[in-house]
Amino acid sequence: SADLKLLEEATISVCKSLVEKNPRTGNLGSLIKVFLSRTKELKISAECQNHLFIWQAHNALFIICCLLKVFISRMSEEELQLHLTYEEKA
């Protein structure tokens, strides 16, 4: 859709920067780990009508989806795996 195209155009520089820096920072993998660790709380939040937490989870998932789309379109499966399996060096 037109909105998706506008979003891609507006965020391309941020995405390119993340692709370059992510091997050193592990930001994408960290975001995914945090999202997955908090998914257990989503059901409770829905039952308690905690709209703020649900909104934050929705936004995190949206960001993850947008970034993965860029990563998948720009790199091989092996490169993508390296980006997602970052381990902090001592």
Stockholm file with secondary structure:
# STOCKHOLM 1.0

chainA/1-90         SADLKLLEEATISVCKSLVEKNPRTGNLGSLIKVFLSRTKELKISAECQNHLFIWQAHNALFIICCLLKVFISRMSEEELQLHLTYEEKA
#=GR chainA/1-90 SS CHHHHHHHHHHHHHHHHHHHHHHHHCHHHHHHHHHHHHTHHHHHHHHTTCHHHHHHHHHHHHHHHHHHHHHHHHSCHHHHHHHHSCCCCC
#=GC SS_cons        CHHHHHHHHHHHHHHHHHHHHHHHHCHHHHHHHHHHHHTHHHHHHHHTTCHHHHHHHHHHHHHHHHHHHHHHHHSCHHHHHHHHSCCCCC
//
